[in-house]
Amino acid sequence: MKPLLQRFQFHSLLSTLYLLITICAPLITSSFTPYHTLFLSLASNSSASSHLLHLTRLPHLSSSYEDSLAASYVLSSFPFPSHSTFYSTLLSFPVHRSLSLFSPSSPPFHFSLTQIPSPSDPSSTSFSLTVPTFHAYAHTGSVRAPLTYAYYGRVEDFDKLGSLGINVTGTVVLARYGKIYRGDIVKNAQDAGALGVLVYSDYEDYAKGEAFPAGPWLPQSGVQVGSVFRAIGDPTTPGWSCTAGEEECERVSIEEIVRRGDMLSVPSLPISGKDGEELHKAIGGQVAPDDWQGREGAPVYRLGPGPGVVNLTYIGNETLRTIQNVFAVIEGREEADRYVLLGNHRDAWTFGAVDPNSGTAALLELSERLYKLQKKGWKPRRTIILCNWDAEEYGLIGSTEWVEENRELLTSRAVAYLNVDSAVYGPGFYVSATPQLDALLIEASKMVKDPDNSSQTLYNSWISSASSPPIERLGGGGTDFAAFVQHIGVPSIDMAFGDGYPVYHSIYDDYLWMEKFGDPMFQRHVAAASVWGLVALRLADDEILPFDYISYATELKGNAKSIEEEAAGCPISFSPLYKSIEYLKTAAVNVNAEKQALEEKFWGLSSRKDKSKVRELNDRLMMTERAFTDREGLSGREWYKHLIYGPSKYNDYDSKAYPGIDDAIEEAKKSNTTDAWRFVQHEIYRVARAVKQASLVLNGGLT
């Protein structure tokens, strides 16, 4: 610790430097303030580790008593004014599960459907509190039918089966986890005529080395639990929210939810790799294609149907439960009505060391740093809100209900939403964003050391041999950014270290796994919090928002060329879209020149009457993303309002550019009717209008 006088002198110098920068050069978007540099120096590996250890002591399924304990811990750990909001939502729980195999060549086999904890793992003492393996919102039912193998259960996999003469109708489908969202696996099987679905973790994908706790890989009995709900938010309040205790709340029935396809109509279960291999032994018929086979030494995978027959029974309980979101607020000094939001969810299927509490630990460590900055005299220009969501695992429920309840205020006040679901899966930095935030992310990554190689920055390792950082887009619906981007058009980021991990959603996702394999020194947690916090500080402190729409226009043009190639030779024109993109590019160039002119004025110590110009410019930069949304939403998926980026129709995890146009082209190619191609043209015009609206907002003048 510094002597008192030195600490006082340092504090005074830091405050003076910050004041000079604030007065003289607040618009230099390529520089960080001394407070931002200090933020990096305040990192604490031990704090991140301590938070994670506490959060993962017990499994904490949404709405459970253990989840409320975790919420109380987060609430008490935030060093800023904090509060909770509660919602009444429909959650799903298993009541009874059974699976039996009947094969002509062997006696009946009854599966235990139980994960086996390791006695050497401290979490094993709390295993009895974990939820039995199940698919949330799976259909209650019982079926007896022969087995068919459908690889990853994608649309193309069922098409392949059809081309090989395999009829799935009336069978129970066995499919591997991976590639697509589990709810889409079940939906695709249902559409193909299956009566039930079993989804397993194939050894080829999840057990490539020593199993946990000796190694990082999934043990034989490991099962990936998860939701198969095919929408976002509370199933009974689509598009609106219901706060806990609200006496009168409109809700749709479960029958209606099933009728619209958000809940499925065939039973399903997740099972282990060991159980999946046992079922493969009972499937005969044609040998599956080479790329559909398992690892070396596995039985030969065949397609079926049969001769093995399974009895599959699942009974679930869908019931209204109270969920709890937790918030901390750091009020802005000048623009308190402009919000920079940082979010992570808290609830977990089991212990959740990676998913999601590595993100929660990073959020709490980040909040401690911000509190120390505040003690040094820092106060953000704009309000920072730290958000900890509940019931994400069921279908992004906590974040979606809050966004739906606060839709109008957020639409007019939210600057950006920065999401970290799971901060650490393993090595490597992965990030997705709306394009106007790319440059800011790159700048922040240049300030943070690579947690796995301190001789270089995160930026250096990130780009590796690539010509530029591989920033993905936020079109999918896999985590809590969805309501912000897809529903109300808020610029957003999602980031993590690592890209998936083998014990995902199993009982082995616990503190020991993280301590041994995910992040032994907790340096990745600290690096995640550092990038997260730096981006938030820039968005909260910069006088002019560091948004770049030139890169957005460039990407829109590239995406337009790609989708035009998909429709080559078809009776449609992309000219309206290209023309609107040129409008946007011109507006982006103009607004950058406007920013530069204001920066020069501030360097010349111009009159502070320019504050109103800065505010008006920031409003345009903030609201431009909103213009990419359309109140009617995507055709058949009306909740999704964003016309530029959205989830794939057949994989909720996958991001698509121009999703409405893409869906329309796919349908038109199938039917090849005049009306279908006319609808494609309509979708092109609709996107073109949205892009032109964005350019008008960015320009800031009426026509």
NUNUGU-939588 format. One line per field, with one value per residue (C-alpha): residue number from 1; residue in one letter; x, y, z. Coordinates in steps of 0.05 Angstrom, whole numbers. Each point is the difference from the previous one (the first is absolute). Example, Ala and Ser with C-alpha at 12.3 -4.5 7.8 and 13.67 -1.06 7.14 Angstrom:
2
seq	[1  2]
type	[A  S]
xx	[246  27]
yy	[-90  69]
zz	[156  -13]
//
This chain:
703
seq	[1  2  3  4  5  6  7  8  9  10  11  12  13  14  15  16  17  18  19  20  21  22  23  24  25  26  27  28  29  30  31  32  33  34  35  36  37  38  39  40  41  42  43  44  45  46  47  48  49  50  51  52  53  54  55  56  57  58  59  60  61  62  63  64  65  66  67  68  69  70  71  72  73  74  75  76  77  78  79  80  81  82  83  84  85  86  87  88  89  90  91  92  93  94  95  96  97  98  99  100  101  102  103  104  105  106  107  108  109  110  111  112  113  114  115  116  117  118  119  120  121  122  123  124  125  126  127  128  129  130  131  132  133  134  135  136  137  138  139  140  141  142  143  144  145  146  147  148  149  150  151  152  153  154  155  156  157  158  159  160  161  162  163  164  165  166  167  168  169  170  171  172  173  174  175  176  177  178  179  180  181  182  183  184  185  186  187  188  189  190  191  192  193  194  195  196  197  198  199  200  201  202  203  204  205  206  207  208  209  210  211  212  213  214  215  216  217  218  219  220  221  222  223  224  225  226  227  228  229  230  231  232  233  234  235  236  237  238  239  240  241  242  243  244  245  246  247  248  249  250  251  252  253  254  255  256  257  258  259  260  261  262  263  264  265  266  267  268  269  270  271  272  273  274  275  276  277  278  279  280  281  282  283  284  285  286  287  288  289  290  291  292  293  294  295  296  297  298  299  300  301  302  303  304  305  306  307  308  309  310  311  312  313  314  315  316  317  318  319  320  321  322  323  324  325  326  327  328  329  330  331  332  333  334  335  336  337  338  339  340  341  342  343  344  345  346  347  348  349  350  351  352  353  354  355  356  357  358  359  360  361  362  363  364  365  366  367  368  369  370  371  372  373  374  375  376  377  378  379  380  381  382  383  384  385  386  387  388  389  390  391  392  393  394  395  396  397  398  399  400  401  402  403  404  405  406  407  408  409  410  411  412  413  414  415  416  417  418  419  420  421  422  423  424  425  426  427  428  429  430  431  432  433  434  435  436  437  438  439  440  441  442  443  444  445  446  447  448  449  450  451  452  453  454  455  456  457  458  459  460  461  462  463  464  465  466  467  468  469  470  471  472  473  474  475  476  477  478  479  480  481  482  483  484  485  486  487  488  489  490  491  492  493  494  495  496  497  498  499  500  501  502  503  504  505  506  507  508  509  510  511  512  513  514  515  516  517  518  519  520  521  522  523  524  525  526  527  528  529  530  531  532  533  534  535  536  537  538  539  540  541  542  543  544  545  546  547  548  549  550  551  552  553  554  555  556  557  558  559  560  561  562  563  564  565  566  567  568  569  570  571  572  573  574  575  576  577  578  579  580  581  582  583  584  585  586  587  588  589  590  591  592  593  594  595  596  597  598  599  600  601  602  603  604  605  606  607  608  609  610  611  612  613  614  615  616  617  618  619  620  621  622  623  624  625  626  627  628  629  630  631  632  633  634  635  636  637  638  639  640  641  642  643  644  645  646  647  648  649  650  651  652  653  654  655  656  657  658  659  660  661  662  663  664  665  666  667  668  669  670  671  672  673  674  675  676  677  678  679  680  681  682  683  684  685  686  687  688  689  690  691  692  693  694  695  696  697  698  699  700  701  702  703]
type	[M  K  P  L  L  Q  R  F  Q  F  H  S  L  L  S  T  L  Y  L  L  I  T  I  C  A  P  L  I  T  S  S  F  T  P  Y  H  T  L  F  L  S  L  A  S  N  S  S  A  S  S  H  L  L  H  L  T  R  L  P  H  L  S  S  S  Y  E  D  S  L  A  A  S  Y  V  L  S  S  F  P  F  P  S  H  S  T  F  Y  S  T  L  L  S  F  P  V  H  R  S  L  S  L  F  S  P  S  S  P  P  F  H  F  S  L  T  Q  I  P  S  P  S  D  P  S  S  T  S  F  S  L  T  V  P  T  F  H  A  Y  A  H  T  G  S  V  R  A  P  L  T  Y  A  Y  Y  G  R  V  E  D  F  D  K  L  G  S  L  G  I  N  V  T  G  T  V  V  L  A  R  Y  G  K  I  Y  R  G  D  I  V  K  N  A  Q  D  A  G  A  L  G  V  L  V  Y  S  D  Y  E  D  Y  A  K  G  E  A  F  P  A  G  P  W  L  P  Q  S  G  V  Q  V  G  S  V  F  R  A  I  G  D  P  T  T  P  G  W  S  C  T  A  G  E  E  E  C  E  R  V  S  I  E  E  I  V  R  R  G  D  M  L  S  V  P  S  L  P  I  S  G  K  D  G  E  E  L  H  K  A  I  G  G  Q  V  A  P  D  D  W  Q  G  R  E  G  A  P  V  Y  R  L  G  P  G  P  G  V  V  N  L  T  Y  I  G  N  E  T  L  R  T  I  Q  N  V  F  A  V  I  E  G  R  E  E  A  D  R  Y  V  L  L  G  N  H  R  D  A  W  T  F  G  A  V  D  P  N  S  G  T  A  A  L  L  E  L  S  E  R  L  Y  K  L  Q  K  K  G  W  K  P  R  R  T  I  I  L  C  N  W  D  A  E  E  Y  G  L  I  G  S  T  E  W  V  E  E  N  R  E  L  L  T  S  R  A  V  A  Y  L  N  V  D  S  A  V  Y  G  P  G  F  Y  V  S  A  T  P  Q  L  D  A  L  L  I  E  A  S  K  M  V  K  D  P  D  N  S  S  Q  T  L  Y  N  S  W  I  S  S  A  S  S  P  P  I  E  R  L  G  G  G  G  T  D  F  A  A  F  V  Q  H  I  G  V  P  S  I  D  M  A  F  G  D  G  Y  P  V  Y  H  S  I  Y  D  D  Y  L  W  M  E  K  F  G  D  P  M  F  Q  R  H  V  A  A  A  S  V  W  G  L  V  A  L  R  L  A  D  D  E  I  L  P  F  D  Y  I  S  Y  A  T  E  L  K  G  N  A  K  S  I  E  E  E  A  A  G  C  P  I  S  F  S  P  L  Y  K  S  I  E  Y  L  K  T  A  A  V  N  V  N  A  E  K  Q  A  L  E  E  K  F  W  G  L  S  S  R  K  D  K  S  K  V  R  E  L  N  D  R  L  M  M  T  E  R  A  F  T  D  R  E  G  L  S  G  R  E  W  Y  K  H  L  I  Y  G  P  S  K  Y  N  D  Y  D  S  K  A  Y  P  G  I  D  D  A  I  E  E  A  K  K  S  N  T  T  D  A  W  R  F  V  Q  H  E  I  Y  R  V  A  R  A  V  K  Q  A  S  L  V  L  N  G  G  L  T]
xx	[0  25  15  -59  33  19  -70  -29  48  -16  -75  8  43  -48  -60  36  19  -70  -29  47  -18  -74  3  51  -5  -60  -13  65  -30  67  26  -15  -2  45  -61  -7  73  -8  -60  47  50  -54  -12  -5  6  -15  -64  -25  18  -34  -64  -3  13  -58  -48  13  -5  -70  -38  -47  -56  -43  -53  30  18  74  -10  -29  63  43  -42  9  75  2  -44  45  64  -18  34  -50  -74  -35  -69  -39  -59  -45  -42  -51  18  -14  57  6  22  5  -49  16  48  12  34  4  30  -29  46  -11  71  2  -44  -36  45  -25  42  14  2  47  65  53  41  73  12  64  -39  -23  -64  -21  -27  -53  -18  -67  -23  9  -60  -9  22  -56  -19  -37  -69  4  -68  -31  -12  19  19  24  33  61  63  27  68  -1  72  -6  -74  8  -47  54  9  -74  5  58  -40  -56  48  23  -71  -4  -69  2  -75  -24  70  39  59  69  41  67  9  37  -5  -70  -45  -31  -70  10  24  -66  -40  34  -13  -73  -8  29  -54  38  -39  56  72  62  60  67  71  41  70  29  -23  4  50  63  47  2  -67  -11  28  64  -10  -47  -45  -70  -6  -39  -62  2  -64  -13  -64  -35  -63  -36  -45  1  -14  27  -28  -56  -41  -66  13  29  18  -19  20  -34  31  -5  -62  -37  -72  -25  47  -18  29  -6  -14  49  -44  10  75  3  -46  46  60  38  -9  5  -49  45  37  76  57  74  44  73  52  0  -75  4  52  -45  -57  44  13  -74  -8  5  -11  45  69  1  45  73  -5  -60  42  27  71  48  -22  -73  -52  -18  -55  -60  -62  -58  -58  7  4  11  -62  -2  -52  8  -41  6  -47  13  -30  -7  -16  2  61  32  67  47  43  52  26  53  -1  58  -35  31  24  -25  -44  -34  -56  47  14  60  -22  44  -35  11  -48  5  -44  32  -25  50  61  13  74  9  -72  -16  37  68  -36  -33  68  30  -58  10  75  -12  -49  52  49  -52  -14  75  0  -59  39  56  -48  -26  -73  -26  -30  -57  -35  29  -49  27  -52  -3  -55  -40  -31  45  8  -75  -4  33  -59  27  32  -57  -54  39  11  -74  -21  47  -3  -16  50  55  -16  11  56  44  68  24  -6  63  -12  45  -37  58  65  46  -6  74  54  -11  -41  -67  -46  -63  -28  -42  49  4  36  55  52  -13  10  65  26  -19  35  64  -1  -7  54  -11  -15  37  61  17  52  -55  -67  -66  -5  65  -24  -70  20  53  10  -65  1  -51  -34  -56  -59  -64  -70  -57  -55  -10  -45  48  6  -24  20  -58  -55  45  22  -55  -60  17  64  51  74  29  61  8  69  35  65  -5  -50  -40  21  -15  -35  -52  -65  21  14  75  -4  25  54  50  -6  13  57  34  -16  -39  42  48  29  -65  38  -52  -55  40  14  -74  -19  53  -25  -72  15  42  -54  -52  44  10  -74  -16  55  14  -35  -16  -20  55  -45  23  -54  47  20  -74  -16  60  -24  -72  26  41  -59  -45  49  1  -75  -7  45  -48  -56  41  -44  -64  -53  18  41  46  7  -44  43  66  -27  -22  69  33  -45  24  73  -8  -34  56  54  -37  -10  74  17  -49  33  68  -23  -27  64  40  -45  11  75  -6  -39  -63  -62  -35  -64  22  -25  -68  32  38  -64  -38  57  3  -75  8  58  -39  -67  26  1  -74  -16  22  -60  -70  -63  -28  62  24  -54  -25  48  -30  35  66  -2  71  2  76  21  -43  1  -1  -70  28  52  -14  75  20  3  -26  8  -65  -39  -67  28  37  -64  -40  52  2  -75  -3  52  -44  -66  28  -66  -10  -30  59  50  -43  4  76  -1  -45  50  57  -40  -16  73  18  -50  29  71  -24  -34  66  35  -53  8  76  -6  -48  -41  -71  -10]
yy	[0  70  48  46  62  -36  -28  71  29  -56  11  76  -9  -51  45  60  -40  -26  70  28  -56  10  75  3  -64  -43  -20  -36  -69  -35  15  -27  44  -11  -29  -52  -19  -4  -46  -51  4  -17  -70  -56  -74  -19  40  -34  -68  14  23  -62  -46  30  1  -74  -30  -26  -14  59  -14  61  15  -50  17  -7  49  50  -9  14  62  25  -10  41  53  7  -3  59  61  48  14  -65  -29  -60  -8  -61  -32  -56  -47  -70  -47  -75  -56  -76  -44  -69  -26  -71  -32  -74  -37  -64  -36  -67  -22  19  6  65  56  55  63  34  71  21  38  -29  51  -12  -13  42  61  45  15  -73  13  46  -44  -20  73  -2  -6  -68  -1  27  47  61  9  -70  -30  -46  -67  -73  -35  -69  -1  -24  43  41  35  71  26  71  6  57  11  -24  -63  -18  16  -48  -55  12  -5  -67  -26  3  17  34  2  -39  -9  28  40  -6  63  28  65  54  45  27  18  -61  28  2  -73  -20  45  -29  -71  17  30  -63  -42  -25  -19  16  24  -21  47  -26  25  -41  -20  26  71  1  -54  8  -9  -15  10  48  5  -30  41  52  -47  -23  -65  -58  16  75  30  68  27  58  33  -18  62  32  72  54  24  -26  -49  26  75  5  73  26  -13  -19  25  -45  17  31  -20  5  -23  -23  -69  -48  -73  -57  -27  64  -1  -70  20  56  -47  31  -63  -65  -57  -61  -23  5  -15  16  -62  -16  -23  -68  -7  25  -53  -54  23  0  -74  -13  36  -40  14  40  20  75  44  3  71  -23  -53  4  -1  -57  -62  20  -48  10  52  -21  38  -45  1  -53  -56  29  29  50  19  74  35  71  36  73  54  69  48  75  18  65  19  56  48  40  69  50  72  50  65  45  69  36  -47  -42  -17  -36  -73  -44  -70  -59  -67  -73  -53  -36  -62  -67  -70  -28  35  46  15  16  12  51  16  12  60  18  -3  45  49  4  8  55  35  0  35  52  13  12  49  35  7  33  52  -31  6  -21  51  -49  -49  -70  -56  -69  -54  -71  -40  -60  -57  10  -75  -10  49  66  15  49  47  -4  14  61  27  -10  35  58  1  73  28  -45  17  74  -5  -63  16  -71  -69  -39  -74  -53  -65  -45  39  -61  -65  -6  34  49  64  -2  59  19  70  46  31  72  -27  -38  55  11  -74  0  61  -32  -66  38  24  -68  -53  -69  -42  -59  39  63  20  22  35  -35  34  -33  -69  13  16  -55  -14  33  68  28  -22  -50  37  -39  29  -2  -33  -63  -8  -38  48  64  50  -25  44  62  -11  -40  31  74  13  18  -2  -61  -44  -72  -26  -59  -37  -68  -30  -55  -52  -75  0  52  -2  -63  -10  4  75  18  39  -58  -5  75  -2  -58  11  63  54  -27  69  39  45  -10  23  64  11  -9  51  47  2  2  58  40  -2  20  57  28  -3  32  53  23  65  -23  -73  -42  -30  -11  -10  0  -72  -16  24  -39  -64  10  5  -63  -38  25  -28  -67  -8  25  -58  -48  26  5  -8  10  53  51  64  21  70  33  -30  22  70  6  -26  57  49  -30  4  73  15  -37  41  64  -17  -17  69  31  -36  23  73  -3  -31  57  51  -32  -1  75  8  23  22  -55  19  -56  -48  -1  -18  -57  -26  3  -36  -54  -11  -13  -48  -37  -3  -22  -73  5  18  -69  -30  -5  -2  -59  -42  -59  -38  -57  23  67  9  7  72  9  -6  0  -55  -56  -74  -54  -29  -70  15  51  3  20  72  20  65  25  -58  21  0  -65  -35  26  -24  -69  -6  28  -51  -56  24  41  38  71  19  -29  40  62  -10  -3  67  27  -21  34  64  -5  -6  56  45  -17  16  66  17  -13  49  53  -9  5  63  31  42  -6  -12]
zz	[0  -17  58  14  -30  -64  -7  10  -52  -49  10  -11  -62  -29  13  -31  -62  -8  8  -53  -48  14  -13  -56  -41  18  -71  -16  -13  -10  71  68  63  60  36  -54  6  75  -10  -32  57  52  -26  51  -17  72  0  -63  29  66  -33  -44  59  38  -59  -16  69  -16  -64  -12  -49  -15  53  49  71  -19  -57  50  42  -61  -15  71  -7  -64  31  61  -42  -44  33  -31  13  -21  -5  -27  -47  2  -54  0  -58  -24  16  -13  46  -8  38  -30  -53  -24  -59  -17  -59  -30  -49  -34  18  74  61  15  25  46  1  67  -31  56  -1  46  39  17  75  -5  -24  58  -38  5  70  -29  -59  30  -9  -76  -46  -33  -73  -45  -55  27  -33  -32  -17  51  -32  -7  -64  -21  -68  -39  -2  -58  0  -27  12  28  -16  -49  -58  -48  42  -7  -74  -4  33  -49  -59  28  4  76  26  68  9  60  30  58  -26  30  -14  22  38  -38  -61  15  58  34  -8  -75  1  32  -47  -62  24  15  -69  -30  34  61  62  49  3  39  -3  24  9  -49  24  -66  20  76  23  -41  59  74  35  57  54  -30  -64  -28  -40  15  40  -29  42  -15  -29  -30  32  -34  -27  -64  2  -69  17  47  66  43  -42  27  -11  -71  -12  69  73  64  64  62  41  -58  12  -71  -55  -69  -16  -58  14  -7  -56  -38  12  -30  -57  -21  3  58  42  -38  -4  6  63  3  48  3  13  11  -50  34  -9  -71  -17  31  -44  -63  12  -8  -66  -64  -73  -45  24  14  -44  21  29  42  36  71  26  -12  38  1  -27  -73  -4  -42  -21  19  8  55  13  69  31  58  51  14  53  23  48  13  43  -30  56  16  42  23  -29  23  -39  39  -19  23  -25  -6  -16  -53  17  -63  -40  54  -49  -47  19  -13  21  18  8  20  23  67  -4  -18  -15  51  32  -59  10  -74  -20  25  64  -30  -30  67  34  -53  8  75  -7  -51  47  55  -46  -19  74  12  -59  31  65  -40  -26  -65  -18  -67  -48  -14  46  4  18  21  -15  27  -34  23  -40  -61  -6  -11  -58  16  45  52  -49  -50  52  24  -70  -17  64  -12  -76  -11  50  -26  -72  15  51  -9  -30  -4  32  15  14  30  9  18  7  -5  -37  -16  -42  -57  -2  -36  -10  -37  -9  -41  -50  26  62  -37  4  74  14  -38  39  66  -18  -13  72  33  6  -28  62  -31  -24  39  -52  -47  1  -8  -68  -23  18  -24  -71  -3  -74  -21  -34  48  65  -15  30  -10  -2  51  -41  41  60  45  59  32  -53  -42  29  -5  -72  -31  33  11  -40  52  -21  36  13  24  19  32  6  -33  -48  33  51  8  67  -22  40  38  75  -16  -16  70  35  -3  -76  -6  50  -36  -73  -17  34  53  16  -13  -48  -55  48  13  -74  -16  53  -25  -72  24  47  -49  -53  51  25  -69  -14  67  1  -72  -15  -71  -5  -33  -53  -72  -52  -60  16  9  -71  -28  32  -23  -72  7  29  -56  -51  35  4  -72  -22  35  -44  -65  -61  39  -19  53  5  58  -29  54  55  -32  -9  73  23  -40  37  66  -21  -18  66  38  -35  15  73  8  -29  49  58  -22  -5  71  26  -31  33  68  -11  -12  66  -35  37  38  -37  -47  53  -34  -66  33  32  -66  -37  53  -5  -74  10  53  -37  -68  21  18  -72  -23  37  -28  42  -40  13  -41  -38  45  56  18  67  -38  -26  -26  -76  -8  48  27  18  -53  -10  14  54  54  17  -71  -24  -69  -38  -30  33  -31  -71  13  25  -59  -51  31  -4  -71  -24  27  -31  -58  -8  -23  67  38  -40  7  75  -5  -35  54  53  -39  -3  74  20  -49  35  68  -23  -30  65  36  -47  14  75  -7  -42  50  -48  -25  -74]
//
